[in-house]
Amino acid sequence: MVFSSPIFLFLFFPLTVLLYFLIPAKLLRVRNALLTVASLIFYSFGEPVACLLMLGVVGWSWISALMLKKGGIYRKIFLPLGIIGDLGVLCVYKYADFLIETVNSLLGFSVPMLSLRLPVGISFFVFQAISYIMDVSRNDAKAQPNYFRLLLYIAFFPQLIAGPIVRYQTVEEALSARRSTPEQVAAGLRRMIFGLSKKLLIADTVALIADTVFGMTDTLALPTAWLGAFCYTLQIYYDFSGYSDMAIGMGKIFGFDFPENFNYPYCAASITEFWRRWHISLTTWFREYLYIPLGGNRKGAAKTVRNKWIVFLCTGLWHGASWTFVLWGIINGALMHMESVIRKDKKEPPRRTWYLHLYTVLAVVCAFVIFRADTVTQALRFYVCMFSGKNLSMTALSACTQLLTPLAVTVILLALIGCTPLPKRIAEKAKRAAAVPAEAVLSVITAGLLVLCMMNAAATTYHPFIYFRF
């Protein structure tokens, strides 16, 4: 089930909210049971077998953490066993066929593919389960004796499919004691509607251009290639940050506070800074559970470089079992390594200048080409068109202008403004200066966006969220 689909917007979510608030607040266990059942229904919609797999991952993590709690030999056995069990599920379903295909092509073998259907969101719920086991082993979190509370933590539908990846201690208290005030519900609804607007009104609009351009073969030219790459860069940000906004907003409605996942990444002045602002929960996960356990930057320059390369190879592979994602991870790792080398040669950190912002944006746009491409060959052809001037003619320029309809241009301009803190600053200034109550203005804007979103959701074919396939 997709957040932007009519069945979710018009049936599942309103019904879940209605039933949740019909249950008295003092009956928190009943409310938790409702959210757990709703989450299982949400995930089972089109993924019944995967739901059983997720229940198994939760069960394995629950048992492993309880065994870890005993300490001694149990800790030595169940820490690696718990992690290997969860990772094993991810590797079999996501990477087995990729490994078999690679071995077959390199060695000329003919090992048959497993052809297992990839469960939606498996990378997210497996990473969340592993973080729980790791935190219990470090005494950063207490082992949850109640299986169903742990199930709600991992399977809670707002963040189940595409994050944010939430650490157990972030929601531990809320699982046993929480409240939803009218102010929280209103703020959560606003956040959800703004996230939905990002997806339906911006991401899906620029996706039409990106999909058209990436579908071109012989007719692809320099201007259309850059336009397609640029639009995809906007699409993936508004698609994923829109989902995160919806997840955070829905969590707030039910009394949960999820961590922020984005902090204006396209305002970064380096790739290193970009990764501090982009998909923050994943970056944090790799830092806490891979980079630091490997030694981080504490064991010399050579091992620090090694650890960073391992992290970015894993980051690429986390996004998908394909050489395009591996190379995307390598590109980001190489750029970050280059930046760290340059920083070492300078006595003072570089100032945030316009050309550093330009470099970062261009690097991100170019890197996302191979992320979006179906194959490495397609990505290489795309890069050739971007940098060689291939097929540069009036016909190519005409094709580019045909894609840039008045609606598309308007949406792109709004998207560019929305990538910056400018709208937030304007809203804060207006709140301090306006004679009309800011809440009233915000409510009118939110209501208008909701109407547009509902019309869009009911009338058009929606695109699934990009990160659903990870």
Secondary structure, 3 states (H helix, E strand, C coil): CCCCCHHHHHHHHHHHHHHHHHCCCCCHHHHHHHHHHHHHHHHHCCCHHHHHHHHHHHHHHHHHHHHHHCCCHHHHHHHHHHHHHHHHHHHHHHHHHHHHHHHHHHHCCCCCCCCCCCCCCHHHHHHHHHHHHHHHHCCCCCCCCCHHHHHHHHHCHHHHCCCCCCCHHHHHHHHHCCCCCHHHHHHHHHHHHHHHHHHHHHHHHHHHHHHHHHCCCCCCCHHHHHHHHHHHHHHHHHHHHHHHHHHHHHHHHCCCCCCCCCCCHHHCCCHHHHHHHCCHHHHHHHHHHHHCCCCCCCCCHHHHHHHHHHHHHHHHHHHCCCHHHHHHHHHHHHHHHHHHHHHHCCCCCCCCCHHHHHHHHHHHHHHHHHHHCCCHHHHHHHHHHHHHCCCCCHHHHHHHHHHCCHHHHHHHHHHHHHCCCHHHHHHHHHHHHCCCCHHHHHHHHHHHHHHHHHHHHHHCCCCCCHHHHC
